Amino acid sequence: MDARELTLNIAVNLGRLGRWALEGRHNRLRQFMAETEEYVNALERAPKTARFQKTFDAFQKTFAGSRDVSDFNETWAEEMFTWANILTHRAKLA
């Protein structure tokens, strides 16, 4: 997969994570957190444009902090939705 495809896969998963957090489906959420982390690691190694790198760096900081959360509340879900939206729009820059 190239950087654009990886970015879109991450964005889709973030939307799912946000929805499942709101629904209280934490087992499913943890499964997709692991899958999303694999995509993030692959995107880290993939060639990216300089314009997209800034977005990716900011996302990585947020995502790294979101993995260690034990309370997947509405604020956490909104953050996932926000990044899903940002990455969807920025994928064309990847």
Contact map, one row per residue, 1 for C-alpha under 8 A:
1111110000000000000000000000000000000000000000000000000000000000000000000000000000000000000000
1111110000000000000000000000000000000000001001100000000000000000000000000000000000000000000000
1111111000000000000000000000000000000000001001110000000000000000000000000000000000000000001001
1111111100000000000000000000000000000000000000000000000000000000000000000000000000000000001111
1111111110000000000000000000000000000000000000000000000000000000000000000000000000000000001000
1111111111000000000000000000000000000011011000000000000000000000000000000000000000000000000000
0011111111100000000000000000000000000010001000000000000000000000000000000000000000000011001001
0001111111110000000000000000000000000000000000000000000000000000000000000000000000000011001000
0000111111111000000000000000000000010010000000000000000000000000000000000000000000000000000000
0000011111111100000000000000000000010011000000000000000000000000000000000000000000010010000000
0000001111111110000000000000000000000000000000000000000000000000000000000000000000111011000000
0000000111111111000000000000000000000000000000000000000000000000000000000000000000010000000000
0000000011111111100000000000000100010000000000000000000000000000000000000000000000010000000000
0000000001111111110000000000000000010000000000000000000000000000000000000000000110110000000000
0000000000111111111000000000000000000000000000000000000000000000000000000000000110010000000000
0000000000011111111100000000100000000000000000000000000000000000000000000000000000000000000000
0000000000001111111110000000100110000000000000000000000000000000000000000000100100000000000000
0000000000000111111111000000000000000000000000000000000000000000000000000001111110000000000000
0000000000000011111111100000000000000000000000000000000000000000000000000000100000000000000000
0000000000000001111111111101100000000000000000000000000000000000000000000000000000000000000000
0000000000000000111111111100100000000000000000000000000000000000000000011101100000000000000000
0000000000000000011111111000000000000000000000000000000000000000000000011100100000000000000000
0000000000000000001111111000000000000000000000000000000000000000000000000000000000000000000000
0000000000000000000111111100000000000000000000000000000000000000000000010000000000000000000000
0000000000000000000111111111100000000000000000000000000000000000000000000000000000000000000000
0000000000000000000110011111110000000000000000000000000000000000000000010000000000000000000000
0000000000000000000000001111111000000000000000000000000000000000000000000000000000000000000000
0000000000000000000100001111111100000000000000000000000000000000000000000000000000000000000000
0000000000000001100110001111111110000000000000000000000000000000000000000000000000000000000000
0000000000000000000000000111111111000000000000000000000000000000000000000000000000000000000000
0000000000000000000000000011111111100000000000000000000000000000000000000000000000000000000000
0000000000001000100000000001111111110000000000000000000000000000000000000000000000000000000000
0000000000000000100000000000111111111000000000000000000000000000001000000000000000000000000000
0000000000000000000000000000011111111100000000000000000000000000000000000000000000000000000000
0000000000000000000000000000001111111110000000000000000000000000000000000000000000000000000000
0000000011001100000000000000000111111111000000000000000000000000000000000000000000000000000000
0000000000000000000000000000000011111111100000000000000000000000000000000000000000000000000000
0000000000000000000000000000000001111111110000000000000000000000000000000000000000000000000000
0000011011000000000000000000000000111111111000000000000000000000000000000000000000000000000000
0000010001000000000000000000000000011111111100000000000000010000000000000000000000000000000000
0000000000000000000000000000000000001111111110000000000000000000000000000000000000000000000000
0000010000000000000000000000000000000111111111000000000000000000000000000000000000000000000000
0110011000000000000000000000000000000011111111100000000000000000000000000000000000000000000000
0000000000000000000000000000000000000001111111000000000000000000000000000000000000000000000000
0000000000000000000000000000000000000000111111100000000000000000000000000000000000000000000000
0110000000000000000000000000000000000000011111110000000000000000000000000000000000000000000000
0110000000000000000000000000000000000000001011111000000000000000000000000000000000000000000000
0010000000000000000000000000000000000000000001111101100000000000000000000000000000000000000001
0000000000000000000000000000000000000000000000111111100000000000000000000000000000000000000011
0000000000000000000000000000000000000000000000011111110000000000000000000000000000000000000000
0000000000000000000000000000000000000000000000001111111000000000000000000000000000000000000011
0000000000000000000000000000000000000000000000011111111100000000000000000000000000000000011011
0000000000000000000000000000000000000000000000011111111110000000000000000000000000000000000001
0000000000000000000000000000000000000000000000000111111111000000000000000000000000000000000000
0000000000000000000000000000000000000000000000000011111111100000000000000000000000000000010000
0000000000000000000000000000000000000000000000000001111111110000000000000000000000000000000000
0000000000000000000000000000000000000000000000000000111111111000000000000000000000000000000000
0000000000000000000000000000000000000000000000000000011111111100000000000000000000000000000000
0000000000000000000000000000000000000000000000000000001111111110000000000000000000100000000000
0000000000000000000000000000000000000001000000000000000111111111000000000000000000000000000000
0000000000000000000000000000000000000000000000000000000011111111100000000000000000000000000000
0000000000000000000000000000000000000000000000000000000001111111110000000000000000000000000000
0000000000000000000000000000000000000000000000000000000000111111111000000000000000000000000000
0000000000000000000000000000000000000000000000000000000000011111111100000000000000000000000000
0000000000000000000000000000000000000000000000000000000000001111111110000000000000000000000000
0000000000000000000000000000000000000000000000000000000000000111111110000001000000000000000000
0000000000000000000000000000000010000000000000000000000000000011111110000000000000000000000000
0000000000000000000000000000000000000000000000000000000000000001111111000000000000000000000000
0000000000000000000000000000000000000000000000000000000000000000111111110000000000000000000000
0000000000000000000000000000000000000000000000000000000000000000000111110000000000000000000000
0000000000000000000000000000000000000000000000000000000000000000000011111000000000000000000000
0000000000000000000011010100000000000000000000000000000000000000000011111111100000000000000000
0000000000000000000011000000000000000000000000000000000000000000000000111111100000000000000000
0000000000000000000011000000000000000000000000000000000000000000000000011111110000000000000000
0000000000000000000000000000000000000000000000000000000000000000000000011111111000000000000000
0000000000000000010010000000000000000000000000000000000000000000010000011111111100000000000000
0000000000000000111011000000000000000000000000000000000000000000000000011111111110000000000000
0000000000000000010000000000000000000000000000000000000000000000000000000111111111000000000000
0000000000000000010000000000000000000000000000000000000000000000000000000011111111100000000000
0000000000000110110000000000000000000000000000000000000000000000000000000001111111110000000000
0000000000000110010000000000000000000000000000000000000000000000000000000000111111111000000000
0000000000000000000000000000000000000000000000000000000000000000000000000000011111111100000000
0000000000100100000000000000000000000000000000000000000000100000000000000000001111111110000000
0000000001111110000000000000000000000000000000000000000000000000000000000000000111111111000000
0000000000100000000000000000000000000000000000000000000000000000000000000000000011111111100000
0000000000000000000000000000000000000000000000000000000000000000000000000000000001111111110000
0000001101100000000000000000000000000000000000000000000000000000000000000000000000111111111000
0000001100100000000000000000000000000000000000000000000000000000000000000000000000011111111000
0000000000000000000000000000000000000000000000000000000000000000000000000000000000001111111100
0000000000000000000000000000000000000000000000000001001000000000000000000000000000000111111111
0011101100000000000000000000000000000000000000000001000000000000000000000000000000000011111111
0001000000000000000000000000000000000000000000000000000000000000000000000000000000000000111111
0001000000000000000000000000000000000000000000001011000000000000000000000000000000000000011111
0011001000000000000000000000000000000000000000011011100000000000000000000000000000000000011111
